[in-house]
Amino acid sequence: AKDAINKEWDVVLVDHSPEERRVKEIALLANLAKYIVIHDSDEVHDNHYHYSTIYPLFKYRYNFQEVEPSTTILSNIVNLDDFNIYD
């Protein structure tokens, strides 16, 4: 599976099982994907998903918290400072 992941990606959606694999795949993709979209990123779920452990791997982060559960977009390639889904 690691070889299938080890390539460049435009968008990666992370919402898979087993949940404990999510942070491992996100770390593998940190410098390969333009956008990594992670679901269930509410702070109250961090004890389950441990996303806070991978946030330092990224230059840019956008948190969409308008609905529950939250979704976060991560990137080391694209600056997300002006990211707005309503544009």
N, C-alpha and C positions, 0 to 999 in steps of 0.2 A: 504494500500500500504506500510506503514511503516513496518509492520510485514514481508512482502515479501522481503524487503530490508535488514532487520536486521538479516543477516547471513554472513558467510565468503564467499568471492568471490576471484577468481584468477584474472580475468580481467573484468572491467566494462567500457563500452563505453558510454559516455555522449554526446548526440547530439539530445536531445528530445525537444518536445514542451509540455507544454508551457515553453518558455525559462527561465522565472523567477524562475522556479522550479529547474533548473540545480544546482545552488549553494546550495540549500537546500538538494538535494539528495547527492551531493558530500560531504557535511559536515556530513551527516548520515553515509556515507561509508568510511570516512577518516581512521578509524582504523579497517575496516573489509575487505578491498580489497587490494590485493598485488599491482595491477596496476589499476589506474583510468585514462582512456584516455579521454581527453576533447577536443572537436572540437571547432573551431572558437575562438581560444585563442589569437589572435592578440591584441596588446594593444589598437588599434583603436576601437576595439569592447568592451572594458571594460565598457564603459558607458552603454552598453546594457546588457551584461552578468554578469558583476560584479565579475569576477573570482579573481581579486586581493583581494577580501575580504576573500577568502578561502585559498589562497596560504599560509598564516602563519600557517595553520593547519597541514602542511606537512613538513616532514624532507627532502624529496627528490623531485626534480622537473627537468624534461627534456623538453626543448622546441624544437620542430621540426618546423623550419621556412623556410625549403627549398621550400615549396609551399604555396600558399595562398588559403584559410585561414590557419593559423598555427594550429598545434595540440600540446597539452601538455600532458605529462605523469606525474602523481603524485603518491607518495607512502610514507607510513610511515613504510613499512615492508622491501622493497627492495631498496638497495642503487643504485641510477641511475647515479652516477658519471661517470661510464664507459659505460653507455648505448650508443650503436651505432647500428643503424638499418642496417648499411652496412657491418657488420661483418658476 
